């Protein structure tokens, strides 16, 4: 078999299956809306670990290459320290101290994070990424396997891009393309990095035959050039300013690097650069010019909005700088920070829109520093190989430039916070890292079994943790109930509580069960406004007006202006208006007034008032709406 003019061995069936399996697994995460749902992300973390276990248990070549690669000590130590750092906020013994929300639970030890459940789930995701990296590096340890896996990844991305383009043009036919990643900026990061890696694949194909291979119609060279074109068009369809800038920077860096890396690459690099420029002009002329120019016209306005989003979160980081509030705590912290002045900008954001500020806020200086150290330690060998000759050098240059795309776009967006995009980046980093890694040759010597045993143990532990955490959440989504499991995350407990509250006139036994579930949920995330609202609903159903009012006050205290809770919390409060404390009434009116001013009046407010059964609440809400309407005619 020949690949790029070099005689290579034929892959065994298990090797091809490993390449296909890794590609299919990460592609499935991308198709599953970026695995953005916490339950889905936990499932994929378990699948990454399970893949590693199966790979090492079933394939002798995987165990052999894991031992041959070597160089695991430093990254293993850094990974262990990073895991310890991101789990540290579960305890109150960090320099940042116990978070104030734990004062509501005086019998609990508490921690630095307001959301233990999110920290545990994100810790599981981190373990899954470690397993994915090890699997990718082992597969990439063979030149033939590594290049085959990279080829599969590129063609999978091409199929995905083609499907996204057809769906966008044929179904939506307007707006910005987001594919399955729930946001055009996230899609732009993937397509921009894909452009760089596809260009690397094209440069690798042209390495021996030069640009003449394109003129002669070499099928693979033409297909790779077409893939570059497709990804450029998809990038433009996202109309992402940051994605376009990052993509241009990454592609430009790669092209210049290729042009100056050797005499034989000069013409090929110039051809690639010229083709990319022509494609850019053509795509802008066909579709993207108007939308892209509109987006750049709004750049200053959107920059101001991002500053308003980042500023309070930067202040939050300064309040807990060493270990942060815990991975995944952004949503909870964002609700705590919200004021009426920033409600319009903060009420529906999913991230800080700056990767580095969010890392600092969630992981602190220690965690973010260890993340950076681990990333740099893994990237340095690739960067070193990028200055070398041969096909591995081309792929290494592509990987470095693709990493630059992620890091540049991270200044204005949060693509690397999306679990599936994290998996894509880790997969690429792992396979190229394996491709360029030095091997410890020991002909005739039996490979050391210790690395495989450690990896099997780690992968097995991660897979078991995924079952224990993801199982109850998946069951809740499918209509089941595994909330009795002691490992059930807060989301699974919340689903069970809400189903129980939906039952009319629950009995004493049912209320006792809901009380136990609510206490467990609050012990996991006392910073959740929705958790305290469920606590209030349980107390109200039990006829405990005082505790219900207190729980409502705490719901407002931790999330004073949570828009997603507005209707449920406001209706609950006004239905018990004559039994609320003055503080609870004041908090309810504040939230109602802020939402009214944000929406500039909506019929939904009148509908809410008319739907109330409590006469005092109906009159109270009507009077408040009248006052607001006079204030804002």
Phi, psi and omega in degrees: 000139179242139176225119179056037175078006180243133179289127180230164180280160176277133182288144172289161181301321180293328179291315177297319179298322179295318178297314180295318182297315178298315180298314182295322183295310181289324177297324178296322177296320178296316181293331180279047179053042177071013184053035184287335176291138186297322179294316180295319179299320179294322178298314181292326175300318177294323179292323177298316179294318180297322178300316180298317180298313180295318181301312183285327181286327188261339189242114177296324180296329179291317178295320180296314183289329176298319178288324182291327185298311182066188177069026183267346189297308183297309179297328178294318178295314179297319179296320178296317177296320179297316179298318178297321181293319183284339176270346182303322179297350174292341182252162177269008190261015175280162177300339180283341177082181182285133179292142183302333183296340181287351175294339176289343180236076187297337181276355182264146177296324178078188181193179179281344180262145174274357184217088180295323183299316179297321180296316180296317180293321178287330172296321175297316178299322179296318177298320178298321178293323175301314180296319179297319180297315180299316180298316181295320181292323178294316178296321181283356182294338174262132179304316182293313179296315182300315180291325177294318178296317177299320178296316178299319179298317181295316182288328174296319177295322178296316178297318179298314181297318179296316178297319179296320180294315179297316180296320182290314183287320186277331185254305183278312176060013177198168178076194183262145182275130178239354181056227180257013188262010172065009178191133181297329180291322177295317178298321180298320179298316180296314182293322180295314177295325177296322177302315181296314182290326176293322175296324176295319177298320178293316178298322177296320179292324182274001190301322182260324184267346180073188183295342179300336179296326176291318180295326180279355177078034177304124188303315183290320179296316179296318180296319179293321175297320177296324177296317176302316180298314181299316182291325176297316179298315179297321177300316179294325181293337176286339181052036179270117181297311180296322179295318179294317180294314180295319179296318178296320179295314181294315180293320179295317178298316180296316182297313179296320179299317179294317183299320185263006182275346180177157184296323185288343183266353187298309182293318179298317179296320178296320179297314179300315180298316179296317179297318180298319179297317178297318179297320179299313180297316182296315182294320177297319180294323183285318187215316198279343190302310184297311183294317180296317180295323176299318180296319180289332175295331181268008188301315183295318179299313181291329176296320177297319179296317179297323177297320179292330177285317186287323188305307181295329180285330174294319177296323177296319177300317181296336178281339179217070195279337192277309181240002175069195182260002180103141178300137179084003184273003186304311185301315180296314180295321180299319179294326178291327184279346192290132173233169181298327181296326182253010185299317184298324182274328189260347193294335184229021180280148180258350182197174184286343186067023168208111186304321188283322176295320180292321175301315181294318181295319185273323185250350180073180180297319183293308182295315180295322178296320178290324174301312181297319181296317180295318179297313181295319180298325179279333183275332184303313178299326178292317179296323178295317179292335181296339178270001181265174182273178171086177182295323178299325177295322178296312180297323179295319177298318178299318181295318179297316181289325175293321175299323177298324178301311180299317185289322179292313181292338177296343177293335184231002181207184191230031183304322182286001171269348180280124186305318182291325178288324172302316180296319177300314181296317180294320178299313179296317180297321182292314184291319178290324176299320176291325182296323185259358185288142174289147180255145175266097183283133176212078184298131178081346181275146179282131183295147179294123182280350185299313180302319180294320180296317178296317180294320177297318179295315179295316178296319178296319178296319179295318179297319178296316178299323179295320178298315184292326182268317184281331182306306179298325180290319177295318179301319179297321180291332182265010177092001178269186181210107175243030182293345178289341178299134179294343180266003184300126177291170184299324180297320178293320177296318180297318179298318179294320179297315183294324175294322178293322179289338180287345179281131180286138177050062179296145180282176182298322180294319178295318180295323178295320178296316179296324178298317179296317180296320181294320178296321177294319180296315181294329177292340178268322182215078178290351178270009182265122177295323180291325179296318178290328176294320176296322176300317179297319180295322178294315179296321179295319179295331178274001179079021181260085186294320180297305177300326179295317179295322179295317178296323177295318177301319180291326175299317178289326182294319183274337180216074190298329186228039181289109186296325181293341178262356192304306185296308183298316184288321179293317178297318179300315183294312183288335175291343179237031189302320183281356180245004181275157173283159177304322179297317180296321178296316180300317180295321180296315180296321179299315180293317179300316181295318181296317179293322179297317180291325179293318184273349181055051178073136178209145178299338181299331178294316179295320178298321178297315180297318180292336182277351182288144178260334181283118182302318181296319179293320180296316179293316181299317181290322179297318179296320180294319178294323178296317179297320180291324180291325176290326179289323182235077184294000000 
